[in-house]
Amino acid sequence: MNENLDSLFDNLWFKKKGESSWAFQVMIIDSENDYWIYKRNDTIRRKLTDFGLTTSEGVPYIRPEIQLLYKGGSSLIREKDILDLENVLPTLDDESREWLIDSLTIQYPNGHNGSYK
């Protein structure tokens, strides 16, 4: 069964009852045929088979360069987003790093004008 959610929903956040901190986030992605579509700029796409990775324990997670795109593509850049970029960018291979740079350039052809918090 394939159902569509209202486009207002792009994240689900979960926490244990009675706890104040979030346990995990589920990102709801847009896709068309076999491609993931970046919600902030639908010209940025990637094959769904190349969207995520899996830990050695079998836990799926979003590719780091895609997560960095979400963080860097926001109008508000937080200090923790900059720290994530500084920590993760050196671990990316050349292809992943270039994809991130190209994608941010597509979204912000004149540079990022967002505020920093």
ABEGO torsion letter per residue (X at the ends): XBBBBBAABABBBBBBBGBABBABBBBBBBBBEABBBBAABAABBBBAAAABBBBAAGBBBBBAAAAAAAAAABABBBAAAAAAAAAAAAABBAAAAAAAAAAAAAABAAEBABBBX
